[in-house]
Amino acid sequence: MKIITENITINKEVLMLTNHRAIYWQRENALILSDIHIGKTAHFRRNGIPMPDDILQKDLERLQHLILHFKPKTLLIVGDLFHAETNVDMTTFKEWLSQFEELKLVLIKGNHDRQSKKLMIDLRIKVEKELNLEPFTLVHEHLKSHSDVFTISGHTHPGVLIKGKGRQKLKLPCYQISKNQIVLPAFSLFTGLNTASQLKDSVCYAFTDESIFKF
C-alpha cells in the first residue's frame, strides 16, 4: 500500500493528510480518522442483504498499514467507529486490535456509536462527547455552537465530482478545509460520497491511490 502525504499548517500546527483517509498529527503522535462503520456489513447480512465478507478486512488492513507506517501512540476517531448493534464484526475488530496492545483509542462519539459501556471497556476505548486538544476541538459533527473554535470532524463523508470530456465523471473522497474546520473523509471504503455539499470558502484535498490534489 502506497502512502502519499500532504502537509498543511493550521493554527501553527502541521497536519499530514494521507491518501488513505486519515490525518497524522506529529505533535500528538496520533492518527485522526472518522466513520469506520464497523458492523455495517454484518448488519446488512443479518437483514438479508448479501455483502462480501472482506469489506471490513480491507478497511482494517489499510488501518494496520497506517499504524505500522506512522507508529502513533493514539487513534483519535471522530465518530462512527461502529455502525449498528453489536454483531460479529465487533469480534473481528477485537481480534485485530490485539496486535496493538500499546495503542490508545479515543472515540469521539458519533450518531451511530450506540454500543454498551461494557463493550467500550472490553475494547480499551475511551469515549468522549468532544475532545479539546489545543488548538483544535474534535467532534463528530461541526455545529453552530462550534463557531468560535476550530474543529476536526467527520459525519458528512465529503467527496468531489470531477467532470471530463464526453460526459465522463469521477468521484473522489476528500478533506474539506475552511477557516474554522476540517471535515475528514469517511475511512471505510463502504460509504457513499457527498459531492453536493461543500463548506463555504473551503478548499478540498481529494486523493487517489497515487496522488493528492488540491481544488
Steps between C-alpha positions, in 0.01 A plus 500: 500500500649831388463782753500849348500804731435872480588734788271786593545753781199600709541736796875435495449123519621275218252232398591231251218403266526151354346340195351234728233709672687588818708788637822461694565765769865485596475713815255253653646199319143418404305379201166678457225328304124475481208283393643149500149355546607164640201267502335642190552197278393254771192715564406485131549123486290455813221683319521278193716721281796300358833672558861392428683370806822693435376861520590541867825308453611741227428801722692345789793410273524865391488614860766247595734635229448855625575400859813309403616792283443789743531307828248722685437473870134597456211449260260795518174390337260788444182298502325201348762243583204263505189489285225297664424254775775282644568220254771264378703786345577627850667166575704531181606850606596383850718222359663745256560753779688246712813554287523860625490461878679833566278702269260742671155536343284808557152512346319829467150359497305516174134453420553130421707424812235345725689202638513416867749639747603139567604454136703824507685382810556159342653666193707746709329801341464831683178675396457878490216725386759738358871544560696822535863474395619856447472652247235252382169362622421151377131428444298267281290777346585871483205702637420870532607478864856430379528827307765639736735201481680311226351153469616176346193294419352234275137392448432639150728269293626784273599442139561691178351446155741542210347538156696412187440491129221286357288524816763314698465539875726393785419515871786517749502522881649817641590709803298822518685787668357842585603779735363321807472131420635190332253235393661158459407251230333182623770244574294202391495427129142378545346847521344741256659829396324831557603715203207741525596682818818704541594732783489872424839638390659158536767314310490129434786253500381203296712192449557174317731208571782697335443872564343778707340791314401844627177653364 
